[in-house]
Amino acid sequence: MRKKVGAQYIGNNGTKFVIWAPFTKQVKVVLSDGRTEQLLKVAHGYWEQELSDIPPGTLYKLSLDDEMVFPDPASRSQAFGVHDWSKVTDPNSYKWSDTAWKGIPLEEMIIYELHVGTFTPEGTFEGVISKLDHLLELGINTIEILPVTQFPGSRNWGYDGAYPYAVQESYGGAEGLKKMIDTCHQHGIAVLLDAVYNHLGPEGNYLSQFGPYFTEKYKTPWGSAINFDDKYSDEVRNFFLESALMWQEEFHFDGLRLDAIHEIIDRGARHFLKELSQNVDELEKQTGRRFILIAESDLNDTKIINPYEKGGFGLEGQWVDDFHHSIHSILTGELEGYYKDYGAMAHLAKAFKQAFVYDGVYSKFRKRTVGNNPVELPPSKFVISIQNHDQVGNRLLGDRLAQMISLEQLKLAAGVMLVSPYIPMLFMGEEFAEDRPFQYFVSHGDPDLVKAVREGRKREFEYFYDKGDGEFWDPQEEETFNASKINWDFKEDQNKTALFNFYKKLINLKKTGAFKAFSNKEKQIEFSEEGKYIKIIGKEGQNLFAVFNFKGEMLETEISGGNYDWKTVIFSAGKEWGGSANFPPTFNSGEVLKIPAHSMLVLSRNLY
């Protein structure tokens, strides 16, 4: 049974407090005006009370056994920082204008991942609103924002959030976030939230002072795991379930991208993710709106997205790192770290065919067998990218593809992603070859923590130091953050503008079904390691032929089969996209195709 927690405004200047602190003997609400109010202990370790004369805006903390005073772990607002007063808010104060909005199915999404703080000069939700015309021109219908729960200071990726119910104040707080989502919906854009339920940030996280929110049974990269299956886990699960549902119910998010779900460790009979998915199903019935849950997972396990009747968790989709790694390793030649598992055309061909490269095969990097077979699942279950915050920001220099490869190679990578049958996700700025880095940055207030972060990041990049690949950017320095902000003057650059227009064309073709035939499981894929190319033929109401030339020289090839007339759908080396070649609008399958270095071509012909 659901149980709302925290300070819940109930109207007429009354607020109900619900706090879980099973081992304390006394819990009091301490108000900033000097008043103190006692809460009453009820079942399962909760403390509750409806209190009068506590309107929205009231500042409070919680006293445990008259010994320690902390902010509320379920605080809806930390206006003065992660260590300071919590604030009562009215969840119904914002007046929505999106009552007709019902959402977008995952299979129709063109996703754009962005970090609010660096997406615009303002670094706010209002700043995002100011760029919606750009996104609409590009063809984006969904944005996915990195985490926005309250973190220390004003600079952070968001994964150090300490309050799963509170919105980062420096971005614009809860009202600013609601306005951004409302405005997006009015423009036909869905909004997904990157939600973190595998850990909390180390600064401002007071959960352990209240109860056993963490367990020593398991360890994660961040320390003790969140307690999803140990003693007292029912109330812990409720705490995080309520947070996840709040973002979709109160804030009108269209769904969640769930961070690193392989670190949500739950060996109970009903996994937390399945319980969340079932609760979201109920929310859909109640609201008449569509909600999407997408997992980030490195397990390549179809259980995450399989339906309940097949023993699955029932999530709508999941990220596929295999696709990114296959393209990246071929284009850059990087074969260090996890890229040692990739680098061959066979890997990219397999990713194009079925998403997972590691589907029950041995991984040299992990030194074990990884994954299972996804062939029974539709391609709309898989979200792919050629860049994202992790794959850029977790590099030594935070360098993007535009700093590593040519314009022609950038168009080739974009073509593979958008022609593929999967759900594409762009990372902010990739559509115009943004060449500013996206670095890892923080603004912690604890000097010891700052030191630990610096040393940890340096250890992570020891390999690159040995190679002399660059200097370490200090995560705590404001300049690291400022250097990561998007440069919006791209239209002054001819190549950047050409790439932007190429993305626009590809996205429009994708949305209008031009590449639908490649979703057919019967598509034929041919590749050559020596020739460094992939050819694909798909059939579904039309014949569709694509060739991707990853070699640095001209590829001469032909279309096998009968003697048919073909028309050009898109050719990346064309002059209209900043290239230097021409390709005829129609083509006969008996002729030789000449595909320039690092380019791609799609042709089509009608079957009936």
N, C-alpha and C positions, 0 to 999 in steps of 0.2 A: 504494500500500500504506500502511495506517495505521501511524503510529509515535507512541507515547505519549511525551510530553516532560515535563520537570520532575523533581521528586523523587518516586519511586514506591516506597511502602513494600511490601516483598515478604515480610514476616513474619520472626519470630525476630530482631527488632531489626536487620534488614537493609534497606537502601534502595538502589534503583537510581537513579542520576542520569543524565538525558539532556538535554544542552544543545546548542542549535544556535548556533555561533559560527564561521562558515566562514573568517574572516580572521585569527583569533587564533592564536598559536603555542603557547599554554598556557592551560588552564583548571583552576582548583583550587576545591574546596569548602572554604570557611573556616567553621569551626564556632565557636559562641559560647564554647566551653570552651577555645579556643586551638589546637585541632587543625587541621591542614590536610591535605587529601587530593587527590592528583592524578587528573584524569580522562584517559582515553585517547581519542585522535582516531580516528574511524572514517569510513566513507564519507559523502559529501555534506555535509561540514562539521559533523557531529555529534561531540560528546564524550560518552563514556559510562563508567560504572564501577559495579559493585555493591560497596557499602561496608558493613562490619559495624559493630556497636555504634552504630547511628544509629536509635533507636526513634522512634515518633511523639512529637511535642513538641520534638524537636531543632531548635535555631535555627541557621540557616546563611546565608551569602552566597556569592557567586561572584566569584572573582578572575580577571581577564583579563590575561594576560601580566605578572603580578606588579606591575601598575601601578594598576589600578582595581578597586574592589570594589563590587558592586551586588547588590540583591535579585534573586531568580530571576524572570525574566519569566513563567514558568509556575508561579509560587508558588501553592500551594493555601491558604495562610493568611499574611496580613500583620497579625498580631495587634497590632503596635505602630506601625502606620502604613505609608504607601506608601514611605517612605525607609528603613525599618528592616529588621530581620532577617526572613527568610522562615522558615516553620515546616513541618517534615515532619508530614504527617497520615496517618491510616489511613482510606482510603475505605470500608472495610468495617466500621468500628467501630459504625455505627448499625444497629440491628436493626429492619428494616422490618416493618410489619403490613399492607401493602397488596398482598399476593401475588395476591389475586383481582381486583384492579383492572385493567381493560383499556382504559380511556379512554372518551372521548365523541366521536362524530363532529362535525365542524364544523357541519353543518347543524342539530344539536340544541343548540348552545351558546347560552347567554345569558351574555354576558361582562361582567365587572365590573372595570374598570381601577382599580388603586390604587397609591399610593406608600406603602411600608412606614413611612417615617419620619413621615408626617403623617396617616396613616389613624387612628391611635389616640394617646392621650396618651403611652403607653409608647414608641411609634415603633419597635417590634420585631416579629419574627416571632411571638413569644408574644402580642403585642397583636393581631395578625391573627387568631390562633386564638380569642381571646376574643370576636371579632365574627362568628364563623361562624354562630351562631344567627340573627343579624340577616340575614345573606346568604341563609340557607336560608328564612327567613320571607318574604323578598322574592321568592324563586324563582330565585336565581342558581345556576347549575351549573358556572360556570367563572370563575376569577379570573385576571387578567393583571397581574403585578406589574412596576412600572418596574424598570430595571436594578439589580442588587444586587452587581455586582462591586466590589471594593475601590476606594474613592475617597478623596481627601484629607479628613481631618477626619471629622465626623459628620453634616454637613448637605449634601445634594446631591440633585439629581433622579436621579443615577445615570449620566448620560451623560458624566461625567468619570472613569469607571472606568479604572484603569491596569493592572489585573491580570485578564485574561480567564478565569482559573481560580480566583480567590479570592473568597470571599463576604465582604461587608462585615461587619466585626466588631461595629460598634455596633448592628447589627440582630439579632445573635445568632449570627453565624458559620455555618459549614457544618452543624453539628449542629442548630442552631436552625432553619435553612432546611429540612433534611430532616424534622424533626419537624412543621413547619408543613405541608409537602406531604403527608406521611403522614396527618396528621389530616384534611386536606381530602379525601383519597381515601376515608378511612373514613366521611366524611359525604357522599360522592357528588359531590364538587366537583373538577373538573379544575383544573390550575394551568399557566398559560403564563408564560414568562419573556420580558421585553423584552430582547433580546440585541443588542449593538452591535458590528458587525463592519465599520464604515466608518471608524472613527477610534478613537483612545484619548485619554484625558484628558491635558492638558499637564503635570500635576504628578505625579511618581512613575512616569512612563513612560520606562523605560530600554531599550526594545527596540532603538533605533538603536545603542546601544553594543555590541550583540551581533551584529548583521548587518543586511542590507538589507531590513528589514521594510517600509520605505516606498520609494516611487519618486517621482522628479521628473517622470516622464512626464505625470502628471495632478495637478491641484489640486482640493481639495475645500474647503468652507467652513472646515475645520479646518486646512488646510495641505496638505502632501504626502500623496498618497493611499497607502493600504496597497497593498503590492506583490503584486497577484494575477496579474499577467501579464508582468512584466519578468524580467530575469535573477534566478536563485535563487528564483523565485516558488514552486516546488514545495514547498519547506520552509516558506515563509510560509503557503501555503494549508493545509498539514498542521497548522500551529500553530493556526489558527483553526477548521479542521474538527474537530480533536480537542476544542477547547473546546466547540463547539456540541453534539457528540455526548456529551460528559461530562455536560452539564446534563440530558440526557434519559436517559442510561444509568445514571449513578451517582446523580443527584439525583431521578430519577423525574418530572421535569417532563413534562407532556403535550404540550409543543411550544414553539415559539419565535415571538415576534413580532419580525421582523427590521427593525431601525431603518434608515430612509432608504436603501433598497437602491439607489436611483439614484446613490448615492455609493460603492457597491461597484463600482469600475470594472474591468472584465475583458473584454478583446477577444480572449481565447483561444478555441480551438475548443469547449471545454466550460466554460461560465461557472461561476464558483464556486458560485452558487446552485443550478445544476443538479447539480453534484457533491455539494453538501450534501444536496439532496433525494434523490439516489440512495443516498447513504450512510444516510440516515434510513430509506429503504425497506428496506435490508438490516437495520437495527436492529429494525425492526418484525418481520421474519421471525425474527430471533434471539430476541426477547423475547416475541412473541405479543401485544404491546401496540400501541395506535394512537398515532401522533404527528402533530402538526399544525404546519405551517410557514405563517405568515402574514406577508406583506410589507407594510411601509409604503413606498408609492411614490407620487410625484406625476406619474408618466409616463402613467398611464391606458393602459398597454400590456398587452394580454392575453397576451403571450408569457410573462409571469411565472407565470401560473396555467394556461396551456394545458398539456395532457399532452405527454409526450416525443414521441409519434408525430406531433404537430403542430408540432414544433420548439420546444416550450415548456420551461420550467424545472421544471414539475411541482409547484409549490407548491400547497398546498390552498386558500389564500385571500389576499386583500389588502384593505387599508384603502381606503375611498373618501371622499376629502375633498369631492368634488363634492356629496355628499348633505348633509354638514354645512354647507358654505358656502351652499347653496341655502336651507336652512331659516333659518340664522342671519341672512342678509342680508334676508330677507323680514320676519322677526320684529323685528329691531332697526333696520332701515333703514340699516345700515352698508354703504357702498358704496366705501370707501377700500381701498387696497392690492389684494390679490387678490380682495376682495369685489366689485370693479368688474366682474368677469366674471359676476356673479350678480345676484340681486335681482328676477327676474321669476318669475311663476308657471309659465311655460313651462320654466324650469330645473328647478324642483322636480318638475314632472310628468314630465320626461324622466328625472330621477334615480330617481323611483319606478318608472318603466317598465323602465330598463335599467342603472341604477347610474351609468354615466359620462354626464356632461353633455357633456364635451369628448371626443368620439369621432372626431376627425379634423376638427374645426372650429377656426376662428381664435380665439385668446385675446387680448383687448385688453390684459390685464395683462402677459402674457409676450411679446406682439407676435410671435407665431408660431402655427402650427397645432399642436394638441396632441391626442394620444390616437388610439386606433383603436376599432373597433366591437366591443362585448362581447355582442351579442345571442345568439350561439350558446352562451354560458356560462350555467350554472344560477345562480340568485340566491344559492345557498348558498356561492358563491365570494367573496362580497363582505361585508366587515365595515363597518358604518356606526355613526355616533354623532351626537349633538346637542351633546355636550361631550366633551372629552378633555384630557389634560394639556397638549398643545401649544396647542390652541385657547383654553384658559383661561390657562395660565401664560405664554404669549408675548404677552399683552396688557400694556399699561402698568401697570394696577392689578391684574392677575391676577383680574379680576372675572368671576364666573360669570353664567350666564343669569338666575339668581334675583335678581341685582342690577340687571338691565336690563329685564326684562319681568314681566308680571303672572302670578298663579297660573293664570289661565285659559289664557294663552299657553304656560306651562310644560306644562300638560296637553296642549295641542294639539301641541306639539313631541314630547312623549313618545308621543302617539298615532300620529303620522306614522311615527316610528322603529319602533315595535313592531308596527304593523299592516302595515308594508312587508314584502316577501318576503325581506329580507336578514337577516344575522346581526347582532343588536343588541349594542352595547357601551355600558354605562353608565360614567360617570366618578364615582368615589367621592363620595357625598353628594348627587348630583343627584336621587336618588330621594326626598329629603325637602327639596328646595330649599335646600341648604346655601348660605349667603350669606357665609361667610368666603371670602376670596380664596385662590387657589392661586398663589403668587408663585414667581419664579425665585430660588433660594438656593444658596449655596456656602459652604464653610468652608476655603478654600485657606490654606496656610501660607506661600506666597511673596508678599511684599508687592507686588512688581512685577506678578505675575499678578492679584492682587486689583484693583490699579489698572486693569489692562487690561480686566478683566471689567466693572468699573463703567463705564468709558468706552465700551466696546463696546455695553453695554445702553442707555446714554443715546443713543448715535448711532442705535440701532435704533428708538428711540421719539421721534425729533426731531419727526416729524409731529404727535404728540399733544401735545408741549410747545407747539407753535405754536398748537394749538387751546385750550390751557389746560385739558386734560382731567384733570389730577391731578398729584400729586407722585411722584417716582421713589422706589421702595423699594430700599434698599441691599442687594444680594444677599448681602453678607458678614455683615450684622448678624443676630444670632441671633433678634431680634424678627421679622424677615421670615419666618424659618422657623416660629417659634411661631404667628404670625398665620395661617399656612396650615394649621394642624391642624384636623381636623374637629371640629365641635361636636356631641356625641352627645345633647344634651338636646332633640332635635327633637320628641319626643312631648309636650312641654309646650306646643307651638304647634299650634293647631287646623288652620291651613292646611298646615303642613308634614306633619302626620299624614294629612290628607286626600290630599295628593299621594302620600305613601308608599303608602297603601291603593290609590290609583288605579294606581300602578306595579305593585303586587302583582296586581291584577286583570288588567291588560294582559298581564303576563308569563305568568300562568296561562293566559289565552286563547291566547297565542302558543304555549306549550308543548303545549297540547292540540289544536292544529290548527285553531282557530277562524278563522284568517285565511289558511288554506292556499290558498284559491281565488285569492288575489292573486299567487300564485307562477306562475300560468298565463300563458304568454306572450300568450294571446289576450285578456287583460283589456282592458277599454275605459277610457280615461282622458279626461276632459273637464275643461277649466280655463278660467278667465276672468281676464284681467289687471285689468279694471275691477272685476269683482265680487270679486276676490282669493279665489277658492275653487278646489278641486280635487274632482272626483267620480270615483269608480272603481267599476267593476262587474267582478267576476270570476266565472267559472263553472268548477266542478269538483266535481260531486256536489251542489253547492248554489249558489244565487245569493247573492252577497255584494255589498253596496252600502256604500260609505263616502263621506262628504262631510267635507271639512276647510275650515272658514271662517276665513280669515286677516284678514277685514275687521273693523273696529271697530263693526259694526252687524249687525242681524239679516239673515240670508239666507233668502229664501223660494225653495224649489225643489221639484222633484218627481222621482219615479223614472219614467223612460220605459219603455214596453213594456206588457205586458198588465196585467190587473186582478188582482193577487195580494195575499195576506196576508204581511206581513213581521213578524219579531220583532226587538226591540232586543237587540243584542249588548253594546254599551257606548255610553254617552252622557256626554261629559266634563263637561257643564254641570250634571249631575245633583246634587241636594243631598247625596247620599252621598259625593260627591267634592269637597265644599266649594263647589259651585255654587249657583245660585238658581233653576234651572229644573226642570221635570218633563217627561218624555217617556213616552208610553204604552208598555207592554210589547209591544203589537202595533200594526201600522200597515198601512193599505191603500194600495197604490201609486197609487190615484186621488186621494188626499188630498195637500194641500200640506204639505211639510216646512218647519218653521220652526226654523232653526238659529241659536242665539244667537251674538253676536260672539265671536270667538276660541275656537271650540269645534269638536268633531268628533263624528260619529255613525257607528256601524256597524250595519247591519241585515242579516238573513239570511233566506232561505226555502229549503226543501228542494225539489230538483228531482225526486227519486224516493225 
